[in-house]
Amino acid sequence: MRKILKIVGIFVGILIGLALLCAAYTFFSTEARFKRTYQVGAASIPIPANAASLERGKQLVIAGRCTECHGASLGGRRSMDDPGVGTVYASNLTAGKGGVGQYYTDADWVRAIRHGIGPDGRSLLITPAQFYYYLSDEDLGAIIAYLKSAPPVETVTNTQNKIEPIGRLLLAVFNPPDWLPAEKIDHTGPRPPAPSPGLSAGYGEYLVRLTTCLVCHTPMEISAAMGGALAGWSEDDFIRLMHRGRTPSGTFVDGDYMPFNNMRELSETDLKAMWLYLQTLPPEESMSR
């Protein structure tokens, strides 16, 4: 009996030791990723000041779902609060007290939006910059112009973001793409060309990226939907869903899962372009079952 207990004790000790080693590896490896710095020279882009560009910037900020984390006023708020996973604060983007707009230069805005990198050279946390990377200079300039013109909000958000052990484990094992977006971007590669706005599948793909559809829907899932849930839908059905949240059968989709308030900022032409792009995806019928 003593021999069995000894063997069990050794086995349990080995398991505990392995668990401690895994915990230590997870902590130090994720900590190194949090502290990694990136040397990225931000391209100089024109920042417009005309009314049309400011309106375009507002449209893109809302359609790009910036307000979902930073708030309708862009004054910042706590975007994640989970005792096990972590606490993350979305910055106050305005020039009010506590806002990054007080000290961000144009180059800082470009690095933050297009590269997911803060002024300290580290990756921003939980922001879909890997999709904003594809923004054209014109659209990025319009977004920056609008953010700089936003009414100042006095909100001092706690900038001491903290990722708890479960959150670190999620990062180490699953590596959610928007947690450390700077890791997902080829900062030195050639800029991807942006298509001209208009009724084309290429511009539709551009808008699919901009509106961060791929945060929730992978390309394979979209293909599956085209062969399943969206099979037989018309262009008008798709536009009705995006603008009103209603399916062809009359069912309303929960707005907590589909950002209809954001998608309403897109014009019918924009949505038609997105629908054209979706038509180019091969339907994966097997995935819709």
Secondary structure, 3 states (H helix, E strand, C coil): CHHHHHHHHHHHHHHHHHHHHHHHHHHHHHHHHHHCECCCCCCCCCCCCCHHHHHHHHHHHHHCCHHHHHCCCCCCEEEEEECCCEEEEECCCCCCCCCHHHCCCHHHHHHHHHHCECCCCEECCCCCHHHHCCCCHHHHHHHHHHHHHCCCCCCCCCCCCEECHHHHHHHHHCCCCCCCHHHHCCCCCCCCCCCCCCCCHHHHHHHHHHCCHHHHCCHHHHHHHHHCCCCCCCHHHHHHHHHHCECCCCCECCCCCCCHHHHCCCCHHHHHHHHHHHHCCCCCHHHHC
